Amino acid sequence: MRYTISITSVTLSLFGSCATAFFIPPVGTTWNYILEQGGVHNPNDSRADVYFIDMRFPESPDLIKTLHGLSPPKKVFCYFNGGAYDNQQDIPNPFSTADVGKKMINYDHEFWLNLRSPAVREVMRQRIVQAKNMGCDGVDPDNVDGYCTDKGKDGCETGDRTGFTQTKSDTVEFMLFLASVAHSSSNGNPIAIGLKNAGEVAANKTLMDAMQWSVNEQCVETQDCDELRTFIDNQRPVFHVEYKDEFESKVPPGSIQMACNGNNTNADSAAATNVTNFSTIYKLFVGSMTENFTTCAGISKRASRARALRPASLVQE
């Protein structure tokens, strides 16, 4: 199915008892994920209708104005750390010792937060209000998936990944709180909000009704894209990214063809990696959110079987 999108459209969304107007991206919206400071060198890239940027950098307000001032204008969704404390960025530390939990696996300067804490929620409320004041069209809170659904997940060997025995219900309630702030007109214009990763809670209808999109990292690699089909079924885009360095080092190796078309080795993997109608991009390195990316335009489906794969090259554009 081909989707025709209008990046300037504004949609009415019902949340609570009030009808509020904010931008809702349609399925098929194109995007780029640029979280590096000073990382936007080509703001008028025709391959991206929506730019995800990190809101904490000093240049972010001016960048938002630049992107909004283009013809046609870009939409801007603002990333912030919603479920973790970063001791290199959160200076001064706004969190109490009691609300800071375990260190995140592979991220030595980040620590899980207690999503049930009113104090943590107040910090995040202030971040969303700041995003509104900056002119963000939506917010992208990260690290809200601290629950453990299996021991194979990073940090879940003991069943407690965060130090707070966080559950899926905690994530749902936290995201509903953030959505209520984003959609409210009491502290600036209402804006949109999406769910970052956390696919295990996507089936919650109340949460789905409050989210405008999903951002997913590496669901083809981890074979859990099927959890996100509910977004597509509910006419919400899935902004999906795979990372060349990790994906192509697997055995058997992945490829850009597989990232764009799924792993069709067998029926189970095909269902678990179904990215039909996802907004997929391919980036060079995990943790390096630079401007460079490749889209799936023109990518052949012929090499999406694992046994036929060869590492794909990625053109830095």
PAPA-59313 format. One record per residue (C-alpha): x, y, z. Coordinates in Angstrom, 1 decimal. Example, Ala and Ser with C-alpha at 12.3 -4.5 7.8 and 13.67 -1.06 7.14 Angstrom:
2
+--------+--------+--------+
!     c1 !     c2 !     c3 !
+--------+--------+--------+
!   12.3 !   -4.5 !    7.8 !
!   13.7 !   -1.1 !    7.1 !
+--------+--------+--------+
// end
This chain:
317
+--------+--------+--------+
!     c1 !     c2 !     c3 !
+--------+--------+--------+
!    0.0 !    0.0 !    0.0 !
!    1.2 !    3.5 !   -0.8 !
!    0.6 !    6.2 !    1.7 !
!    0.3 !    9.9 !    0.7 !
!    1.5 !   12.1 !    3.5 !
!    1.0 !   15.8 !    4.3 !
!    3.6 !   17.0 !    6.7 !
!    1.7 !   20.2 !    7.4 !
!   -1.5 !   18.5 !    8.5 !
!   -2.8 !   19.0 !   12.0 !
!   -5.1 !   16.3 !   13.5 !
!   -7.5 !   16.5 !   16.4 !
!   -6.7 !   14.1 !   19.1 !
!   -8.9 !   13.2 !   22.1 !
!   -7.1 !   12.8 !   25.4 !
!   -9.1 !   12.9 !   28.6 !
!  -12.0 !   15.2 !   28.3 !
!  -10.5 !   17.8 !   26.0 !
!  -10.0 !   17.9 !   22.3 !
!   -6.6 !   19.3 !   21.5 !
!   -4.9 !   19.9 !   18.2 !
!   -1.3 !   18.7 !   17.5 !
!    0.6 !   17.2 !   14.7 !
!    0.1 !   13.4 !   14.2 !
!    2.5 !   11.8 !   11.6 !
!    0.8 !    9.4 !    9.2 !
!    2.1 !    5.9 !    8.5 !
!    5.0 !    6.2 !    6.0 !
!    6.3 !    9.5 !    7.3 !
!   10.1 !    9.8 !    6.5 !
!   12.6 !   10.7 !    9.2 !
!   16.1 !   11.0 !   10.5 !
!   17.4 !   10.5 !   14.0 !
!   20.2 !   13.0 !   14.7 !
!   21.2 !   13.1 !   18.4 !
!   24.8 !   14.4 !   18.0 !
!   25.5 !   17.9 !   19.0 !
!   25.9 !   20.1 !   15.9 !
!   24.9 !   17.1 !   13.8 !
!   22.5 !   18.7 !   11.4 !
!   24.4 !   19.9 !    8.4 !
!   21.7 !   19.4 !    5.7 !
!   18.5 !   20.6 !    7.3 !
!   16.7 !   20.5 !    3.9 !
!   17.2 !   16.8 !    3.2 !
!   14.3 !   15.7 !    1.1 !
!   14.5 !   12.2 !    2.5 !
!   13.3 !   13.2 !    5.9 !
!   10.0 !   14.9 !    6.7 !
!   10.6 !   14.6 !   10.5 !
!   13.8 !   15.3 !   12.3 !
!   14.4 !   13.8 !   15.8 !
!   16.9 !   15.9 !   17.7 !
!   18.2 !   16.1 !   21.2 !
!   16.6 !   19.0 !   23.0 !
!   19.3 !   19.6 !   25.5 !
!   21.9 !   21.2 !   23.3 !
!   22.2 !   25.1 !   23.2 !
!   21.7 !   25.2 !   19.5 !
!   18.5 !   23.2 !   19.5 !
!   16.0 !   26.1 !   19.7 !
!   17.6 !   27.8 !   16.7 !
!   17.7 !   24.5 !   14.8 !
!   14.0 !   24.0 !   15.4 !
!   13.3 !   27.5 !   14.0 !
!   15.5 !   26.7 !   11.0 !
!   13.7 !   23.4 !   10.3 !
!   10.2 !   25.0 !   10.8 !
!   11.2 !   27.8 !    8.4 !
!   12.0 !   25.6 !    5.4 !
!    9.7 !   25.2 !    2.4 !
!    8.1 !   22.8 !    3.0 !
!    8.7 !   23.0 !    6.8 !
!   10.1 !   20.0 !    8.7 !
!    8.5 !   18.7 !   11.8 !
!   10.8 !   18.3 !   14.9 !
!   10.4 !   15.7 !   17.6 !
!   12.6 !   16.3 !   20.6 !
!   14.5 !   13.5 !   22.3 !
!   15.1 !   13.5 !   26.1 !
!   16.1 !   10.9 !   28.6 !
!   12.8 !    9.9 !   30.2 !
!   13.7 !    6.9 !   32.4 !
!   17.4 !    7.3 !   33.3 !
!   19.8 !    9.6 !   35.0 !
!   22.9 !   10.6 !   33.0 !
!   25.7 !   11.8 !   35.3 !
!   27.5 !   13.5 !   32.4 !
!   24.5 !   15.4 !   31.2 !
!   22.2 !   16.0 !   34.2 !
!   24.2 !   18.7 !   35.9 !
!   23.3 !   19.6 !   38.5 !
!   21.7 !   16.2 !   39.4 !
!   17.9 !   16.8 !   39.7 !
!   17.2 !   13.4 !   41.2 !
!   17.4 !   12.1 !   44.8 !
!   19.6 !    9.2 !   45.7 !
!   16.5 !    7.1 !   46.5 !
!   15.2 !    7.6 !   42.9 !
!   18.5 !    6.5 !   41.1 !
!   18.8 !    2.8 !   40.6 !
!   21.1 !    0.4 !   38.8 !
!   23.7 !    1.3 !   36.2 !
!   22.5 !    0.6 !   32.7 !
!   24.3 !   -2.2 !   30.9 !
!   26.8 !   -0.9 !   28.3 !
!   26.2 !    2.7 !   29.4 !
!   28.4 !    3.4 !   32.3 !
!   27.2 !    7.0 !   32.9 !
!   23.4 !    6.2 !   32.9 !
!   21.4 !    4.9 !   35.7 !
!   17.7 !    3.7 !   35.8 !
!   15.2 !    5.9 !   37.5 !
!   12.2 !    5.1 !   39.6 !
!    9.3 !    5.7 !   37.3 !
!    6.8 !    5.5 !   40.1 !
!    8.4 !    8.5 !   41.9 !
!    6.4 !   11.8 !   41.9 !
!    9.8 !   13.6 !   42.0 !
!   11.0 !   11.9 !   38.9 !
!    7.7 !   12.6 !   37.1 !
!    8.0 !   16.3 !   38.0 !
!   11.4 !   16.5 !   36.4 !
!   10.0 !   14.9 !   33.2 !
!    7.0 !   17.2 !   33.3 !
!    9.4 !   20.2 !   33.3 !
!   11.3 !   18.7 !   30.4 !
!    8.1 !   18.4 !   28.3 !
!    7.1 !   21.9 !   29.2 !
!   10.6 !   23.1 !   28.1 !
!   10.1 !   21.2 !   24.8 !
!    6.8 !   23.0 !   24.2 !
!    8.5 !   26.4 !   24.9 !
!   11.3 !   25.5 !   22.4 !
!    8.7 !   24.8 !   19.7 !
!    9.1 !   21.0 !   19.5 !
!    6.2 !   19.3 !   17.6 !
!    6.5 !   16.2 !   19.8 !
!    8.7 !   14.5 !   22.4 !
!   10.6 !   11.2 !   22.3 !
!   11.3 !   10.0 !   25.9 !
!   14.0 !    7.3 !   26.0 !
!   14.7 !    4.5 !   28.4 !
!   11.2 !    3.7 !   29.6 !
!   11.6 !   -0.1 !   29.1 !
!   13.3 !   -1.1 !   32.3 !
!   10.9 !   -3.9 !   33.1 !
!   12.0 !   -7.5 !   32.7 !
!   10.1 !  -10.0 !   30.6 !
!   12.8 !  -12.6 !   30.2 !
!   16.2 !  -13.2 !   31.7 !
!   17.9 !  -12.8 !   28.3 !
!   17.3 !   -9.1 !   28.4 !
!   20.3 !   -7.0 !   29.4 !
!   20.4 !   -6.7 !   33.2 !
!   17.4 !   -9.1 !   33.8 !
!   19.4 !  -12.0 !   35.1 !
!   18.0 !  -11.5 !   38.6 !
!   14.6 !  -10.3 !   37.3 !
!   15.3 !   -6.8 !   38.4 !
!   16.9 !   -4.6 !   35.8 !
!   16.4 !   -1.2 !   37.4 !
!   16.7 !   -1.7 !   41.1 !
!   13.0 !   -0.8 !   41.5 !
!   11.5 !   -4.1 !   40.2 !
!    9.9 !   -2.0 !   37.4 !
!    6.9 !   -3.7 !   35.7 !
!    5.2 !   -3.2 !   32.3 !
!    2.4 !   -1.6 !   34.2 !
!    4.8 !    1.0 !   35.6 !
!    5.9 !    1.8 !   32.0 !
!    2.3 !    2.2 !   30.9 !
!    1.4 !    4.5 !   33.8 !
!    4.5 !    6.6 !   33.4 !
!    3.9 !    7.0 !   29.6 !
!    0.3 !    7.9 !   30.2 !
!    1.5 !   10.6 !   32.7 !
!    3.9 !   12.0 !   30.1 !
!    1.2 !   11.9 !   27.4 !
!   -1.1 !   13.9 !   29.6 !
!    1.5 !   16.6 !   30.0 !
!    2.4 !   16.6 !   26.3 !
!   -1.3 !   16.8 !   25.2 !
!   -2.3 !   19.4 !   27.8 !
!   -2.7 !   23.0 !   26.8 !
!   -2.2 !   24.3 !   30.4 !
!    1.6 !   24.7 !   29.9 !
!    2.0 !   25.7 !   26.3 !
!    0.6 !   24.3 !   23.1 !
!   -0.3 !   20.6 !   23.1 !
!    2.3 !   18.4 !   21.4 !
!    2.6 !   14.8 !   20.3 !
!    4.5 !   12.0 !   22.0 !
!    5.8 !    8.5 !   21.0 !
!    6.8 !    5.3 !   22.6 !
!   10.5 !    4.4 !   22.4 !
!   11.2 !    0.7 !   22.0 !
!    9.1 !   -1.0 !   24.8 !
!    7.3 !   -3.1 !   22.3 !
!    6.0 !   -5.4 !   25.0 !
!    3.5 !   -2.7 !   26.2 !
!    2.3 !   -1.7 !   22.7 !
!   -0.7 !   -4.0 !   23.0 !
!   -2.1 !   -1.9 !   25.8 !
!   -5.1 !   -0.1 !   24.2 !
!   -5.1 !    2.8 !   26.6 !
!   -1.5 !    3.4 !   26.0 !
!   -1.9 !    3.0 !   22.2 !
!   -4.6 !    5.6 !   22.2 !
!   -2.3 !    8.1 !   23.9 !
!    0.7 !    7.5 !   21.6 !
!    1.3 !    9.1 !   18.2 !
!    4.1 !    6.9 !   17.0 !
!    6.7 !    4.3 !   17.9 !
!   10.5 !    4.6 !   17.6 !
!   12.2 !    1.3 !   17.5 !
!   15.8 !    0.3 !   17.4 !
!   16.9 !   -3.0 !   15.9 !
!   13.7 !   -5.1 !   15.9 !
!   14.8 !   -7.0 !   12.8 !
!   18.1 !   -7.9 !   14.6 !
!   16.2 !   -9.0 !   17.8 !
!   13.3 !  -10.4 !   15.9 !
!   10.5 !   -8.7 !   17.7 !
!    9.0 !   -6.3 !   15.1 !
!    5.7 !   -8.2 !   15.4 !
!    5.0 !   -6.4 !   18.7 !
!    4.9 !   -3.1 !   16.9 !
!    2.4 !   -4.0 !   14.1 !
!   -0.4 !   -2.7 !   16.4 !
!    0.9 !    0.8 !   15.7 !
!    0.5 !    0.3 !   11.9 !
!   -2.9 !   -1.3 !   12.5 !
!   -3.9 !    1.8 !   14.4 !
!   -2.6 !    4.2 !   11.7 !
!    0.5 !    5.3 !   13.6 !
!    4.0 !    5.2 !   12.1 !
!    6.8 !    3.0 !   13.3 !
!   10.1 !    4.9 !   13.0 !
!   12.5 !    2.0 !   12.7 !
!   16.3 !    2.0 !   12.6 !
!   18.9 !   -0.8 !   12.3 !
!   22.6 !   -0.3 !   12.9 !
!   25.1 !   -1.6 !   10.3 !
!   27.9 !   -2.3 !   12.7 !
!   26.0 !   -4.7 !   14.9 !
!   23.6 !   -6.1 !   12.3 !
!   26.2 !   -7.1 !    9.8 !
!   28.5 !   -8.7 !   12.4 !
!   25.9 !  -11.2 !   13.4 !
!   26.2 !  -14.9 !   12.4 !
!   24.7 !  -15.2 !    9.8 !
!   25.2 !  -11.5 !    9.0 !
!   22.3 !   -9.1 !    8.5 !
!   22.2 !   -6.6 !    5.6 !
!   20.3 !   -3.5 !    4.5 !
!   18.1 !   -5.7 !    2.4 !
!   17.0 !   -7.6 !    5.6 !
!   16.7 !   -4.4 !    7.6 !
!   14.3 !   -3.0 !    4.9 !
!   12.4 !   -6.2 !    4.1 !
!   12.7 !   -8.5 !    7.1 !
!   14.3 !  -11.9 !    7.5 !
!   12.4 !  -14.3 !    5.3 !
!   14.5 !  -17.4 !    6.2 !
!   11.3 !  -19.2 !    7.6 !
!    7.8 !  -18.3 !    8.5 !
!    8.5 !  -17.6 !   12.1 !
!   11.4 !  -15.2 !   11.4 !
!    9.4 !  -13.6 !    8.6 !
!    6.5 !  -12.8 !   11.0 !
!    8.9 !  -11.6 !   13.8 !
!   10.8 !   -9.3 !   11.4 !
!    7.9 !   -8.0 !    9.3 !
!    8.6 !   -4.3 !    8.7 !
!    6.0 !   -3.7 !    6.0 !
!    4.9 !    0.0 !    6.1 !
!    7.6 !    0.8 !    8.8 !
!    9.6 !    4.0 !    8.2 !
!   13.0 !    2.2 !    8.1 !
!   16.4 !    3.8 !    8.0 !
!   19.9 !    2.3 !    8.2 !
!   22.7 !    3.9 !   10.2 !
!   26.4 !    3.1 !   10.6 !
!   27.0 !    2.6 !   14.3 !
!   25.0 !    1.9 !   17.5 !
!   25.2 !    5.0 !   19.7 !
!   26.5 !    7.3 !   16.9 !
!   23.4 !    9.3 !   15.9 !
!   25.0 !   11.4 !   13.2 !
!   23.3 !   12.8 !   10.1 !
!   24.4 !    9.9 !    7.8 !
!   21.8 !    7.4 !    6.9 !
!   20.4 !    5.3 !    4.1 !
!   16.7 !    4.9 !    3.4 !
!   15.0 !    1.8 !    2.0 !
!   14.0 !    3.4 !   -1.3 !
!   15.0 !    1.1 !   -4.1 !
!   16.3 !   -1.7 !   -1.8 !
!   15.7 !   -5.1 !   -3.4 !
!   13.9 !   -7.8 !   -1.5 !
!   15.9 !  -10.6 !   -3.2 !
!   18.7 !  -10.8 !   -0.5 !
!   16.5 !  -10.9 !    2.6 !
!   17.1 !  -14.6 !    3.4 !
!   19.8 !  -15.1 !    6.0 !
!   21.5 !  -17.9 !    4.0 !
!   22.0 !  -15.7 !    1.0 !
!   23.3 !  -12.6 !    2.8 !
!   26.5 !  -10.7 !    2.2 !
!   27.3 !   -7.6 !    4.2 !
!   25.8 !   -4.5 !    2.5 !
!   27.8 !   -1.3 !    2.0 !
!   26.4 !    1.9 !    3.4 !
!   26.9 !    5.1 !    1.5 !
!   27.4 !    8.1 !    3.8 !
!   25.3 !   10.9 !    2.3 !
+--------+--------+--------+
// end
